[in-house]
Amino acid sequence: MEFSFCRRVVVTTWDGHGFRSATLNAYNSLNSGNSRMGSLVEGLSTCERLQCDTTVGYGGSPDESGETTLDALLIDGPGHRMAAVAQLRRVRDAARVAWAVMNHTQHTMIVGEQATRFALQMGFKEENLTTPASLLMMDVWRRNNCQPNFWKNVNPTPTKSCGPYQPASATENLEKMVLSNRIIDRFHHDTIGMVVIDDSGEVSAGTSTNGARYKHRNE
């Protein structure tokens, strides 16, 4: 069976001003003759700049040390290529850095300080990703006994207090298995996801995020 696409398509998760702007910028880029992948990166980068829903870009979702780090993933359908960065520090352009990984390396993912060093080598600017908003998130979290967090089977009880933590005994672990301090809402399970389809029906997809709030810090 053959499918015929009569128009270009850009689909993005979520609503709101930032997400709509990201979708529109990606579509306008595609409509102006730019490549499918380039248009995808333009859309994701828009959300990074606008800090969509505080789940994308700098100044959101601090880890448990208070630092914001960024992740981005790009998938090129017809080329069977993918590239990603994770735990990117001090560089705001996660999607564009992932794009550089795809275009200038044979890697599929670069992580942490190595990702930052790569970004600087590619000419990206080093900047502080912390903002007054992310500092306020951390202050509220600490005053709320570091709830929620990603610890389990440790002492002191992670559902009631901040660390530092140490492993709990086997008996204590059994007692704590029934406990959960996870809060499930729109800020704990999603970010921007974007799909771009060109005139030929070829598909690219990608995502950008500042990750889970109060996650473990990775060195």
PyMOL commands that set and color helices and strands:
alter all, ss='L'
color gray80, all
select helices_A, chain A and resi 17-31+36-50+52-54+94-104+112-121+132-143+170-176
alter helices_A, ss='H'
color red, helices_A
select strands_A, chain A and resi 9-12+70-76+81-88+109-111+154-155+166-167+192-197+203-209
alter strands_A, ss='S'
color yellow, strands_A
deselect
rebuild
show_as cartoon
